[in-house]
Amino acid sequence: MNDEFEEDEGFERDEEDPDEEEVEVLLSFEHQGKEISLVRFLDPLLLVGKLSSEREDQRLLLTVTESEQVLPILEKAFLEFHDDPDSVLP
């Protein structure tokens, strides 16, 4: 098994960053010499995904490029929906 848990180069943790998301640590353990944690975000978190071309029951996170293209459209649609008093959730 390769080490998929390696930190990205350039990733730095700033323990005192006031903008850092707050999480609740649900589980923490060591795997191949690295500490792994399962956390729950305390603030709501939305993930945007797309259908997998390989499995119709699977969703994949967007790439950075896809996110840059899609998120402004989703934000505009959400704001229009939210501002429309007659809108109904699907």
PDB file of N, CA, C and O in Angstrom, chain B, residues numbered from 101:
ATOM      1  N   MET B 101       0.849  -1.178   0.000  1.00  0.00           N
ATOM      2  CA  MET B 101       0.000   0.000   0.000  1.00  0.00           C
ATOM      3  C   MET B 101       0.890   1.234   0.000  1.00  0.00           C
ATOM      4  O   MET B 101       1.788   1.350   0.834  1.00  0.00           O
ATOM      5  N   ASN B 102       0.649   2.159  -0.929  1.00  0.00           N
ATOM      6  CA  ASN B 102       1.456   3.372  -0.939  1.00  0.00           C
ATOM      7  C   ASN B 102       0.976   4.324   0.134  1.00  0.00           C
ATOM      8  O   ASN B 102      -0.092   4.133   0.715  1.00  0.00           O
ATOM      9  N   ASP B 103       1.768   5.354   0.398  1.00  0.00           N
ATOM     10  CA  ASP B 103       1.460   6.239   1.520  1.00  0.00           C
ATOM     11  C   ASP B 103       0.578   7.390   1.055  1.00  0.00           C
ATOM     12  O   ASP B 103       1.071   8.488   0.796  1.00  0.00           O
ATOM     13  N   GLU B 104      -0.734   7.141   0.949  1.00  0.00           N
ATOM     14  CA  GLU B 104      -1.657   8.173   0.484  1.00  0.00           C
ATOM     15  C   GLU B 104      -1.941   9.231   1.529  1.00  0.00           C
ATOM     16  O   GLU B 104      -2.637  10.207   1.250  1.00  0.00           O
ATOM     17  N   PHE B 105      -1.411   9.052   2.728  1.00  0.00           N
ATOM     18  CA  PHE B 105      -1.666  10.004   3.806  1.00  0.00           C
ATOM     19  C   PHE B 105      -0.576  11.058   3.927  1.00  0.00           C
ATOM     20  O   PHE B 105      -0.610  11.863   4.857  1.00  0.00           O
ATOM     21  N   GLU B 106       0.398  11.078   3.007  1.00  0.00           N
ATOM     22  CA  GLU B 106       1.455  12.071   3.092  1.00  0.00           C
ATOM     23  C   GLU B 106       0.888  13.461   2.924  1.00  0.00           C
ATOM     24  O   GLU B 106      -0.020  13.685   2.124  1.00  0.00           O
ATOM     25  N   GLU B 107       1.441  14.405   3.696  1.00  0.00           N
ATOM     26  CA  GLU B 107       0.989  15.789   3.573  1.00  0.00           C
ATOM     27  C   GLU B 107       1.517  16.376   2.274  1.00  0.00           C
ATOM     28  O   GLU B 107       2.617  16.037   1.838  1.00  0.00           O
ATOM     29  N   ASP B 108       0.732  17.262   1.650  1.00  0.00           N
ATOM     30  CA  ASP B 108       1.161  17.941   0.446  1.00  0.00           C
ATOM     31  C   ASP B 108       2.328  18.851   0.760  1.00  0.00           C
ATOM     32  O   ASP B 108       2.395  19.441   1.838  1.00  0.00           O
ATOM     33  N   GLU B 109       3.258  18.964  -0.197  1.00  0.00           N
ATOM     34  CA  GLU B 109       4.351  19.912  -0.017  1.00  0.00           C
ATOM     35  C   GLU B 109       3.773  21.309   0.047  1.00  0.00           C
ATOM     36  O   GLU B 109       2.824  21.635  -0.666  1.00  0.00           O
ATOM     37  N   GLY B 110       4.346  22.127   0.898  1.00  0.00           N
ATOM     38  CA  GLY B 110       3.871  23.493   1.021  1.00  0.00           C
ATOM     39  C   GLY B 110       2.719  23.643   1.997  1.00  0.00           C
ATOM     40  O   GLY B 110       2.306  24.764   2.294  1.00  0.00           O
ATOM     41  N   PHE B 111       2.196  22.541   2.499  1.00  0.00           N
ATOM     42  CA  PHE B 111       1.096  22.605   3.473  1.00  0.00           C
ATOM     43  C   PHE B 111       1.689  22.917   4.827  1.00  0.00           C
ATOM     44  O   PHE B 111       2.570  22.205   5.307  1.00  0.00           O
ATOM     45  N   GLU B 112       1.208  23.978   5.441  1.00  0.00           N
ATOM     46  CA  GLU B 112       1.683  24.334   6.774  1.00  0.00           C
ATOM     47  C   GLU B 112       0.490  24.518   7.679  1.00  0.00           C
ATOM     48  O   GLU B 112      -0.520  25.095   7.275  1.00  0.00           O
ATOM     49  N   ARG B 113       0.597  24.042   8.880  1.00  0.00           N
ATOM     50  CA  ARG B 113      -0.469  24.226   9.859  1.00  0.00           C
ATOM     51  C   ARG B 113      -0.160  25.458  10.684  1.00  0.00           C
ATOM     52  O   ARG B 113       0.946  25.605  11.204  1.00  0.00           O
ATOM     53  N   ASP B 114      -1.118  26.325  10.801  1.00  0.00           N
ATOM     54  CA  ASP B 114      -0.988  27.493  11.658  1.00  0.00           C
ATOM     55  C   ASP B 114      -1.930  27.286  12.823  1.00  0.00           C
ATOM     56  O   ASP B 114      -3.128  27.548  12.721  1.00  0.00           O
ATOM     57  N   GLU B 115      -1.386  26.819  13.925  1.00  0.00           N
ATOM     58  CA  GLU B 115      -2.197  26.456  15.083  1.00  0.00           C
ATOM     59  C   GLU B 115      -3.007  27.626  15.629  1.00  0.00           C
ATOM     60  O   GLU B 115      -4.004  27.404  16.315  1.00  0.00           O
ATOM     61  N   GLU B 116      -2.609  28.864  15.346  1.00  0.00           N
ATOM     62  CA  GLU B 116      -3.279  30.017  15.920  1.00  0.00           C
ATOM     63  C   GLU B 116      -4.058  30.811  14.883  1.00  0.00           C
ATOM     64  O   GLU B 116      -4.317  31.995  15.097  1.00  0.00           O
ATOM     65  N   ASP B 117      -4.437  30.206  13.778  1.00  0.00           N
ATOM     66  CA  ASP B 117      -5.177  30.885  12.722  1.00  0.00           C
ATOM     67  C   ASP B 117      -6.635  31.031  13.133  1.00  0.00           C
ATOM     68  O   ASP B 117      -7.339  30.027  13.246  1.00  0.00           O
ATOM     69  N   PRO B 118      -7.115  32.271  13.363  1.00  0.00           N
ATOM     70  CA  PRO B 118      -8.498  32.448  13.802  1.00  0.00           C
ATOM     71  C   PRO B 118      -9.534  32.074  12.741  1.00  0.00           C
ATOM     72  O   PRO B 118     -10.697  31.846  13.073  1.00  0.00           O
ATOM     73  N   ASP B 119      -9.128  32.008  11.459  1.00  0.00           N
ATOM     74  CA  ASP B 119     -10.046  31.645  10.387  1.00  0.00           C
ATOM     75  C   ASP B 119     -10.111  30.144  10.169  1.00  0.00           C
ATOM     76  O   ASP B 119     -10.877  29.680   9.324  1.00  0.00           O
ATOM     77  N   GLU B 120      -9.329  29.378  10.906  1.00  0.00           N
ATOM     78  CA  GLU B 120      -9.289  27.935  10.733  1.00  0.00           C
ATOM     79  C   GLU B 120     -10.623  27.319  11.137  1.00  0.00           C
ATOM     80  O   GLU B 120     -11.218  27.713  12.140  1.00  0.00           O
ATOM     81  N   GLU B 121     -11.091  26.346  10.349  1.00  0.00           N
ATOM     82  CA  GLU B 121     -12.356  25.666  10.643  1.00  0.00           C
ATOM     83  C   GLU B 121     -12.250  24.924  11.968  1.00  0.00           C
ATOM     84  O   GLU B 121     -11.213  24.343  12.288  1.00  0.00           O
ATOM     85  N   GLU B 122     -13.323  24.951  12.721  1.00  0.00           N
ATOM     86  CA  GLU B 122     -13.348  24.220  13.978  1.00  0.00           C
ATOM     87  C   GLU B 122     -13.936  22.840  13.726  1.00  0.00           C
ATOM     88  O   GLU B 122     -14.936  22.686  13.026  1.00  0.00           O
ATOM     89  N   VAL B 123     -13.291  21.845  14.313  1.00  0.00           N
ATOM     90  CA  VAL B 123     -13.734  20.468  14.133  1.00  0.00           C
ATOM     91  C   VAL B 123     -13.776  19.765  15.477  1.00  0.00           C
ATOM     92  O   VAL B 123     -13.133  20.174  16.443  1.00  0.00           O
ATOM     93  N   GLU B 124     -14.548  18.705  15.506  1.00  0.00           N
ATOM     94  CA  GLU B 124     -14.574  17.812  16.653  1.00  0.00           C
ATOM     95  C   GLU B 124     -13.855  16.537  16.230  1.00  0.00           C
ATOM     96  O   GLU B 124     -14.232  15.912  15.239  1.00  0.00           O
ATOM     97  N   VAL B 125     -12.842  16.154  16.962  1.00  0.00           N
ATOM     98  CA  VAL B 125     -12.111  14.931  16.645  1.00  0.00           C
ATOM     99  C   VAL B 125     -12.926  13.755  17.172  1.00  0.00           C
ATOM    100  O   VAL B 125     -13.146  13.628  18.376  1.00  0.00           O
ATOM    101  N   LEU B 126     -13.369  12.896  16.256  1.00  0.00           N
ATOM    102  CA  LEU B 126     -14.175  11.739  16.622  1.00  0.00           C
ATOM    103  C   LEU B 126     -13.313  10.520  16.931  1.00  0.00           C
ATOM    104  O   LEU B 126     -13.644   9.709  17.795  1.00  0.00           O
ATOM    105  N   LEU B 127     -12.204  10.408  16.209  1.00  0.00           N
ATOM    106  CA  LEU B 127     -11.345   9.239  16.332  1.00  0.00           C
ATOM    107  C   LEU B 127      -9.954   9.635  15.889  1.00  0.00           C
ATOM    108  O   LEU B 127      -9.799  10.367  14.912  1.00  0.00           O
ATOM    109  N   SER B 128      -8.954   9.168  16.585  1.00  0.00           N
ATOM    110  CA  SER B 128      -7.584   9.458  16.207  1.00  0.00           C
ATOM    111  C   SER B 128      -6.757   8.195  16.420  1.00  0.00           C
ATOM    112  O   SER B 128      -6.890   7.531  17.447  1.00  0.00           O
ATOM    113  N   PHE B 129      -5.899   7.861  15.446  1.00  0.00           N
ATOM    114  CA  PHE B 129      -5.066   6.675  15.556  1.00  0.00           C
ATOM    115  C   PHE B 129      -3.814   6.870  14.711  1.00  0.00           C
ATOM    116  O   PHE B 129      -3.728   7.793  13.902  1.00  0.00           O
ATOM    117  N   GLU B 130      -2.850   5.987  14.915  1.00  0.00           N
ATOM    118  CA  GLU B 130      -1.608   6.045  14.147  1.00  0.00           C
ATOM    119  C   GLU B 130      -1.620   4.941  13.094  1.00  0.00           C
ATOM    120  O   GLU B 130      -1.989   3.801  13.374  1.00  0.00           O
ATOM    121  N   HIS B 131      -1.211   5.302  11.881  1.00  0.00           N
ATOM    122  CA  HIS B 131      -1.145   4.343  10.772  1.00  0.00           C
ATOM    123  C   HIS B 131       0.154   4.590  10.021  1.00  0.00           C
ATOM    124  O   HIS B 131       0.393   5.697   9.537  1.00  0.00           O
ATOM    125  N   GLN B 132       0.982   3.582   9.923  1.00  0.00           N
ATOM    126  CA  GLN B 132       2.269   3.674   9.244  1.00  0.00           C
ATOM    127  C   GLN B 132       3.072   4.889   9.719  1.00  0.00           C
ATOM    128  O   GLN B 132       3.681   5.604   8.925  1.00  0.00           O
ATOM    129  N   GLY B 133       3.052   5.097  11.035  1.00  0.00           N
ATOM    130  CA  GLY B 133       3.848   6.159  11.630  1.00  0.00           C
ATOM    131  C   GLY B 133       3.264   7.551  11.519  1.00  0.00           C
ATOM    132  O   GLY B 133       3.920   8.523  11.896  1.00  0.00           O
ATOM    133  N   LYS B 134       2.056   7.673  11.015  1.00  0.00           N
ATOM    134  CA  LYS B 134       1.409   8.985  10.896  1.00  0.00           C
ATOM    135  C   LYS B 134       0.110   8.994  11.672  1.00  0.00           C
ATOM    136  O   LYS B 134      -0.615   7.999  11.709  1.00  0.00           O
ATOM    137  N   GLU B 135      -0.179  10.137  12.297  1.00  0.00           N
ATOM    138  CA  GLU B 135      -1.431  10.253  13.037  1.00  0.00           C
ATOM    139  C   GLU B 135      -2.565  10.553  12.077  1.00  0.00           C
ATOM    140  O   GLU B 135      -2.470  11.470  11.261  1.00  0.00           O
ATOM    141  N   ILE B 136      -3.633   9.785  12.173  1.00  0.00           N
ATOM    142  CA  ILE B 136      -4.818   9.933  11.325  1.00  0.00           C
ATOM    143  C   ILE B 136      -5.988  10.301  12.233  1.00  0.00           C
ATOM    144  O   ILE B 136      -6.145   9.725  13.309  1.00  0.00           O
ATOM    145  N   SER B 137      -6.805  11.256  11.803  1.00  0.00           N
ATOM    146  CA  SER B 137      -7.956  11.656  12.605  1.00  0.00           C
ATOM    147  C   SER B 137      -9.214  11.669  11.755  1.00  0.00           C
ATOM    148  O   SER B 137      -9.191  12.079  10.594  1.00  0.00           O
ATOM    149  N   LEU B 138     -10.294  11.224  12.338  1.00  0.00           N
ATOM    150  CA  LEU B 138     -11.625  11.358  11.747  1.00  0.00           C
ATOM    151  C   LEU B 138     -12.267  12.528  12.471  1.00  0.00           C
ATOM    152  O   LEU B 138     -12.397  12.517  13.695  1.00  0.00           O
ATOM    153  N   VAL B 139     -12.670  13.545  11.703  1.00  0.00           N
ATOM    154  CA  VAL B 139     -13.212  14.749  12.329  1.00  0.00           C
ATOM    155  C   VAL B 139     -14.582  15.070  11.774  1.00  0.00           C
ATOM    156  O   VAL B 139     -14.956  14.621  10.691  1.00  0.00           O
ATOM    157  N   ARG B 140     -15.327  15.863  12.541  1.00  0.00           N
ATOM    158  CA  ARG B 140     -16.628  16.365  12.111  1.00  0.00           C
ATOM    159  C   ARG B 140     -16.542  17.879  12.168  1.00  0.00           C
ATOM    160  O   ARG B 140     -16.195  18.450  13.202  1.00  0.00           O
ATOM    161  N   PHE B 141     -16.861  18.535  11.045  1.00  0.00           N
ATOM    162  CA  PHE B 141     -16.863  19.991  11.022  1.00  0.00           C
ATOM    163  C   PHE B 141     -18.001  20.503  11.888  1.00  0.00           C
ATOM    164  O   PHE B 141     -19.113  19.978  11.828  1.00  0.00           O
ATOM    165  N   LEU B 142     -17.731  21.527  12.695  1.00  0.00           N
ATOM    166  CA  LEU B 142     -18.767  22.083  13.553  1.00  0.00           C
ATOM    167  C   LEU B 142     -19.665  23.044  12.792  1.00  0.00           C
ATOM    168  O   LEU B 142     -20.821  23.238  13.168  1.00  0.00           O
ATOM    169  N   ASP B 143     -19.152  23.648  11.731  1.00  0.00           N
ATOM    170  CA  ASP B 143     -19.957  24.498  10.856  1.00  0.00           C
ATOM    171  C   ASP B 143     -20.384  23.675   9.649  1.00  0.00           C
ATOM    172  O   ASP B 143     -19.666  22.761   9.242  1.00  0.00           O
ATOM    173  N   PRO B 144     -21.546  23.984   9.068  1.00  0.00           N
ATOM    174  CA  PRO B 144     -21.978  23.235   7.886  1.00  0.00           C
ATOM    175  C   PRO B 144     -20.947  23.309   6.769  1.00  0.00           C
ATOM    176  O   PRO B 144     -20.252  24.313   6.612  1.00  0.00           O
ATOM    177  N   LEU B 145     -20.861  22.251   6.011  1.00  0.00           N
ATOM    178  CA  LEU B 145     -19.907  22.152   4.913  1.00  0.00           C
ATOM    179  C   LEU B 145     -20.630  21.552   3.718  1.00  0.00           C
ATOM    180  O   LEU B 145     -21.245  20.491   3.829  1.00  0.00           O
ATOM    181  N   LEU B 146     -20.558  22.221   2.586  1.00  0.00           N
ATOM    182  CA  LEU B 146     -21.162  21.704   1.360  1.00  0.00           C
ATOM    183  C   LEU B 146     -20.064  21.240   0.425  1.00  0.00           C
ATOM    184  O   LEU B 146     -19.062  21.931   0.235  1.00  0.00           O
ATOM    185  N   LEU B 147     -20.254  20.079  -0.153  1.00  0.00           N
ATOM    186  CA  LEU B 147     -19.327  19.555  -1.142  1.00  0.00           C
ATOM    187  C   LEU B 147     -20.053  19.473  -2.471  1.00  0.00           C
ATOM    188  O   LEU B 147     -21.194  19.015  -2.534  1.00  0.00           O
ATOM    189  N   VAL B 148     -19.400  19.910  -3.525  1.00  0.00           N
ATOM    190  CA  VAL B 148     -19.993  19.868  -4.856  1.00  0.00           C
ATOM    191  C   VAL B 148     -19.307  18.750  -5.622  1.00  0.00           C
ATOM    192  O   VAL B 148     -18.079  18.681  -5.684  1.00  0.00           O
ATOM    193  N   GLY B 149     -20.110  17.884  -6.198  1.00  0.00           N
ATOM    194  CA  GLY B 149     -19.556  16.744  -6.913  1.00  0.00           C
ATOM    195  C   GLY B 149     -20.185  16.571  -8.278  1.00  0.00           C
ATOM    196  O   GLY B 149     -21.096  17.299  -8.672  1.00  0.00           O
ATOM    197  N   LYS B 150     -19.670  15.587  -8.980  1.00  0.00           N
ATOM    198  CA  LYS B 150     -20.174  15.251 -10.318  1.00  0.00           C
ATOM    199  C   LYS B 150     -20.348  13.742 -10.392  1.00  0.00           C
ATOM    200  O   LYS B 150     -19.782  13.001  -9.588  1.00  0.00           O
ATOM    201  N   LEU B 151     -21.129  13.298 -11.356  1.00  0.00           N
ATOM    202  CA  LEU B 151     -21.319  11.869 -11.569  1.00  0.00           C
ATOM    203  C   LEU B 151     -20.022  11.242 -12.055  1.00  0.00           C
ATOM    204  O   LEU B 151     -19.278  11.849 -12.826  1.00  0.00           O
ATOM    205  N   SER B 152     -19.761  10.045 -11.608  1.00  0.00           N
ATOM    206  CA  SER B 152     -18.602   9.295 -12.075  1.00  0.00           C
ATOM    207  C   SER B 152     -18.921   8.700 -13.439  1.00  0.00           C
ATOM    208  O   SER B 152     -20.023   8.197 -13.659  1.00  0.00           O
ATOM    209  N   SER B 153     -17.966   8.758 -14.346  1.00  0.00           N
ATOM    210  CA  SER B 153     -18.181   8.145 -15.667  1.00  0.00           C
ATOM    211  C   SER B 153     -18.038   6.627 -15.607  1.00  0.00           C
ATOM    212  O   SER B 153     -18.456   5.924 -16.527  1.00  0.00           O
ATOM    213  N   GLU B 154     -17.448   6.123 -14.527  1.00  0.00           N
ATOM    214  CA  GLU B 154     -17.230   4.691 -14.392  1.00  0.00           C
ATOM    215  C   GLU B 154     -18.338   3.978 -13.614  1.00  0.00           C
ATOM    216  O   GLU B 154     -18.653   2.820 -13.890  1.00  0.00           O
ATOM    217  N   ARG B 155     -18.930   4.685 -12.632  1.00  0.00           N
ATOM    218  CA  ARG B 155     -19.984   4.081 -11.812  1.00  0.00           C
ATOM    219  C   ARG B 155     -21.083   5.105 -11.609  1.00  0.00           C
ATOM    220  O   ARG B 155     -20.832   6.194 -11.094  1.00  0.00           O
ATOM    221  N   GLU B 156     -22.306   4.761 -12.011  1.00  0.00           N
ATOM    222  CA  GLU B 156     -23.409   5.728 -11.906  1.00  0.00           C
ATOM    223  C   GLU B 156     -23.847   5.987 -10.470  1.00  0.00           C
ATOM    224  O   GLU B 156     -24.530   6.978 -10.211  1.00  0.00           O
ATOM    225  N   ASP B 157     -23.472   5.123  -9.530  1.00  0.00           N
ATOM    226  CA  ASP B 157     -23.834   5.329  -8.128  1.00  0.00           C
ATOM    227  C   ASP B 157     -22.744   6.070  -7.343  1.00  0.00           C
ATOM    228  O   ASP B 157     -22.833   6.205  -6.123  1.00  0.00           O
ATOM    229  N   GLN B 158     -21.723   6.543  -8.050  1.00  0.00           N
ATOM    230  CA  GLN B 158     -20.605   7.201  -7.385  1.00  0.00           C
ATOM    231  C   GLN B 158     -20.522   8.668  -7.792  1.00  0.00           C
ATOM    232  O   GLN B 158     -20.786   9.021  -8.942  1.00  0.00           O
ATOM    233  N   ARG B 159     -20.154   9.514  -6.839  1.00  0.00           N
ATOM    234  CA  ARG B 159     -19.945  10.943  -7.104  1.00  0.00           C
ATOM    235  C   ARG B 159     -18.489  11.264  -6.827  1.00  0.00           C
ATOM    236  O   ARG B 159     -17.878  10.676  -5.935  1.00  0.00           O
ATOM    237  N   LEU B 160     -17.928  12.198  -7.590  1.00  0.00           N
ATOM    238  CA  LEU B 160     -16.542  12.608  -7.435  1.00  0.00           C
ATOM    239  C   LEU B 160     -16.483  14.097  -7.143  1.00  0.00           C
ATOM    240  O   LEU B 160     -17.301  14.866  -7.648  1.00  0.00           O
ATOM    241  N   LEU B 161     -15.522  14.503  -6.334  1.00  0.00           N
ATOM    242  CA  LEU B 161     -15.323  15.922  -6.097  1.00  0.00           C
ATOM    243  C   LEU B 161     -14.805  16.574  -7.370  1.00  0.00           C
ATOM    244  O   LEU B 161     -14.124  15.939  -8.174  1.00  0.00           O
ATOM    245  N   LEU B 162     -15.133  17.838  -7.540  1.00  0.00           N
ATOM    246  CA  LEU B 162     -14.681  18.567  -8.715  1.00  0.00           C
ATOM    247  C   LEU B 162     -13.196  18.867  -8.634  1.00  0.00           C
ATOM    248  O   LEU B 162     -12.631  18.976  -7.545  1.00  0.00           O
ATOM    249  N   THR B 163     -12.566  19.001  -9.798  1.00  0.00           N
ATOM    250  CA  THR B 163     -11.188  19.460  -9.837  1.00  0.00           C
ATOM    251  C   THR B 163     -11.181  20.954  -9.543  1.00  0.00           C
ATOM    252  O   THR B 163     -12.235  21.590  -9.518  1.00  0.00           O
ATOM    253  N   VAL B 164     -10.008  21.509  -9.322  1.00  0.00           N
ATOM    254  CA  VAL B 164      -9.898  22.947  -9.066  1.00  0.00           C
ATOM    255  C   VAL B 164     -10.453  23.732 -10.249  1.00  0.00           C
ATOM    256  O   VAL B 164     -11.186  24.701 -10.053  1.00  0.00           O
ATOM    257  N   THR B 165     -10.122  23.334 -11.458  1.00  0.00           N
ATOM    258  CA  THR B 165     -10.598  24.022 -12.663  1.00  0.00           C
ATOM    259  C   THR B 165     -12.113  23.940 -12.768  1.00  0.00           C
ATOM    260  O   THR B 165     -12.770  24.942 -13.052  1.00  0.00           O
ATOM    261  N   GLU B 166     -12.673  22.751 -12.542  1.00  0.00           N
ATOM    262  CA  GLU B 166     -14.131  22.586 -12.579  1.00  0.00           C
ATOM    263  C   GLU B 166     -14.805  23.444 -11.513  1.00  0.00           C
ATOM    264  O   GLU B 166     -15.839  24.062 -11.769  1.00  0.00           O
ATOM    265  N   SER B 167     -14.218  23.479 -10.318  1.00  0.00           N
ATOM    266  CA  SER B 167     -14.773  24.298  -9.238  1.00  0.00           C
ATOM    267  C   SER B 167     -14.798  25.768  -9.613  1.00  0.00           C
ATOM    268  O   SER B 167     -15.786  26.459  -9.365  1.00  0.00           O
ATOM    269  N   GLU B 168     -13.719  26.245 -10.209  1.00  0.00           N
ATOM    270  CA  GLU B 168     -13.644  27.653 -10.609  1.00  0.00           C
ATOM    271  C   GLU B 168     -14.718  27.996 -11.639  1.00  0.00           C
ATOM    272  O   GLU B 168     -15.199  29.128 -11.679  1.00  0.00           O
ATOM    273  N   GLN B 169     -15.095  27.028 -12.468  1.00  0.00           N
ATOM    274  CA  GLN B 169     -16.114  27.259 -13.487  1.00  0.00           C
ATOM    275  C   GLN B 169     -17.530  27.120 -12.920  1.00  0.00           C
ATOM    276  O   GLN B 169     -18.411  27.906 -13.270  1.00  0.00           O
ATOM    277  N   VAL B 170     -17.756  26.146 -12.062  1.00  0.00           N
ATOM    278  CA  VAL B 170     -19.103  25.791 -11.611  1.00  0.00           C
ATOM    279  C   VAL B 170     -19.573  26.592 -10.398  1.00  0.00           C
ATOM    280  O   VAL B 170     -20.740  26.982 -10.338  1.00  0.00           O
ATOM    281  N   LEU B 171     -18.696  26.843  -9.442  1.00  0.00           N
ATOM    282  CA  LEU B 171     -19.139  27.482  -8.198  1.00  0.00           C
ATOM    283  C   LEU B 171     -19.757  28.861  -8.390  1.00  0.00           C
ATOM    284  O   LEU B 171     -20.739  29.159  -7.709  1.00  0.00           O
ATOM    285  N   PRO B 172     -19.251  29.726  -9.271  1.00  0.00           N
ATOM    286  CA  PRO B 172     -19.947  31.004  -9.478  1.00  0.00           C
ATOM    287  C   PRO B 172     -21.369  30.817 -10.012  1.00  0.00           C
ATOM    288  O   PRO B 172     -22.265  31.582  -9.655  1.00  0.00           O
ATOM    289  N   ILE B 173     -21.585  29.816 -10.858  1.00  0.00           N
ATOM    290  CA  ILE B 173     -22.916  29.536 -11.395  1.00  0.00           C
ATOM    291  C   ILE B 173     -23.837  29.051 -10.277  1.00  0.00           C
ATOM    292  O   ILE B 173     -24.984  29.487 -10.179  1.00  0.00           O
ATOM    293  N   LEU B 174     -23.328  28.141  -9.428  1.00  0.00           N
ATOM    294  CA  LEU B 174     -24.125  27.648  -8.306  1.00  0.00           C
ATOM    295  C   LEU B 174     -24.452  28.766  -7.322  1.00  0.00           C
ATOM    296  O   LEU B 174     -25.570  28.843  -6.813  1.00  0.00           O
ATOM    297  N   GLU B 175     -23.484  29.626  -7.057  1.00  0.00           N
ATOM    298  CA  GLU B 175     -23.716  30.728  -6.133  1.00  0.00           C
ATOM    299  C   GLU B 175     -24.799  31.667  -6.661  1.00  0.00           C
ATOM    300  O   GLU B 175     -25.679  32.093  -5.913  1.00  0.00           O
ATOM    301  N   LYS B 176     -24.727  31.987  -7.957  1.00  0.00           N
ATOM    302  CA  LYS B 176     -25.736  32.862  -8.563  1.00  0.00           C
ATOM    303  C   LYS B 176     -27.123  32.206  -8.487  1.00  0.00           C
ATOM    304  O   LYS B 176     -28.097  32.861  -8.119  1.00  0.00           O
ATOM    305  N   ALA B 177     -27.212  30.918  -8.833  1.00  0.00           N
ATOM    306  CA  ALA B 177     -28.491  30.207  -8.797  1.00  0.00           C
ATOM    307  C   ALA B 177     -29.039  30.158  -7.372  1.00  0.00           C
ATOM    308  O   ALA B 177     -30.239  30.337  -7.163  1.00  0.00           O
ATOM    309  N   PHE B 178     -28.172  29.917  -6.397  1.00  0.00           N
ATOM    310  CA  PHE B 178     -28.608  29.872  -5.005  1.00  0.00           C
ATOM    311  C   PHE B 178     -29.152  31.223  -4.561  1.00  0.00           C
ATOM    312  O   PHE B 178     -30.205  31.288  -3.927  1.00  0.00           O
ATOM    313  N   LEU B 179     -28.445  32.299  -4.887  1.00  0.00           N
ATOM    314  CA  LEU B 179     -28.883  33.632  -4.479  1.00  0.00           C
ATOM    315  C   LEU B 179     -30.204  34.007  -5.138  1.00  0.00           C
ATOM    316  O   LEU B 179     -31.063  34.618  -4.502  1.00  0.00           O
ATOM    317  N   GLU B 180     -30.374  33.643  -6.411  1.00  0.00           N
ATOM    318  CA  GLU B 180     -31.634  33.911  -7.098  1.00  0.00           C
ATOM    319  C   GLU B 180     -32.770  33.110  -6.453  1.00  0.00           C
ATOM    320  O   GLU B 180     -33.865  33.635  -6.248  1.00  0.00           O
ATOM    321  N   PHE B 181     -32.508  31.846  -6.136  1.00  0.00           N
ATOM    322  CA  PHE B 181     -33.497  30.989  -5.490  1.00  0.00           C
ATOM    323  C   PHE B 181     -33.861  31.545  -4.119  1.00  0.00           C
ATOM    324  O   PHE B 181     -35.033  31.599  -3.746  1.00  0.00           O
ATOM    325  N   HIS B 182     -32.847  31.954  -3.382  1.00  0.00           N
ATOM    326  CA  HIS B 182     -33.053  32.449  -2.019  1.00  0.00           C
ATOM    327  C   HIS B 182     -33.831  33.773  -2.012  1.00  0.00           C
ATOM    328  O   HIS B 182     -34.606  34.030  -1.090  1.00  0.00           O
ATOM    329  N   ASP B 183     -33.629  34.602  -3.025  1.00  0.00           N
ATOM    330  CA  ASP B 183     -34.313  35.897  -3.104  1.00  0.00           C
ATOM    331  C   ASP B 183     -35.751  35.799  -3.629  1.00  0.00           C
ATOM    332  O   ASP B 183     -36.517  36.756  -3.516  1.00  0.00           O
ATOM    333  N   ASP B 184     -36.118  34.649  -4.202  1.00  0.00           N
ATOM    334  CA  ASP B 184     -37.457  34.460  -4.770  1.00  0.00           C
ATOM    335  C   ASP B 184     -38.412  33.942  -3.698  1.00  0.00           C
ATOM    336  O   ASP B 184     -38.295  32.786  -3.290  1.00  0.00           O
ATOM    337  N   PRO B 185     -39.350  34.761  -3.232  1.00  0.00           N
ATOM    338  CA  PRO B 185     -40.243  34.323  -2.153  1.00  0.00           C
ATOM    339  C   PRO B 185     -41.173  33.179  -2.568  1.00  0.00           C
ATOM    340  O   PRO B 185     -41.706  32.483  -1.703  1.00  0.00           O
ATOM    341  N   ASP B 186     -41.378  32.971  -3.870  1.00  0.00           N
ATOM    342  CA  ASP B 186     -42.258  31.907  -4.332  1.00  0.00           C
ATOM    343  C   ASP B 186     -41.528  30.594  -4.610  1.00  0.00           C
ATOM    344  O   ASP B 186     -42.156  29.599  -4.971  1.00  0.00           O
ATOM    345  N   SER B 187     -40.204  30.590  -4.441  1.00  0.00           N
ATOM    346  CA  SER B 187     -39.450  29.379  -4.742  1.00  0.00           C
ATOM    347  C   SER B 187     -39.738  28.288  -3.719  1.00  0.00           C
ATOM    348  O   SER B 187     -39.955  28.560  -2.538  1.00  0.00           O
ATOM    349  N   VAL B 188     -39.734  27.069  -4.192  1.00  0.00           N
ATOM    350  CA  VAL B 188     -40.000  25.897  -3.351  1.00  0.00           C
ATOM    351  C   VAL B 188     -38.861  24.929  -3.559  1.00  0.00           C
ATOM    352  O   VAL B 188     -38.394  24.731  -4.680  1.00  0.00           O
ATOM    353  N   LEU B 189     -38.418  24.328  -2.476  1.00  0.00           N
ATOM    354  CA  LEU B 189     -37.354  23.335  -2.608  1.00  0.00           C
ATOM    355  C   LEU B 189     -37.841  22.188  -3.464  1.00  0.00           C
ATOM    356  O   LEU B 189     -39.002  21.790  -3.380  1.00  0.00           O
ATOM    357  N   PRO B 190     -36.952  21.654  -4.292  1.00  0.00           N
ATOM    358  CA  PRO B 190     -37.346  20.529  -5.156  1.00  0.00           C
ATOM    359  C   PRO B 190     -37.699  19.286  -4.372  1.00  0.00           C
ATOM    360  O   PRO B 190     -38.048  18.263  -4.961  1.00  0.00           O
TER     361      PRO B 190
END
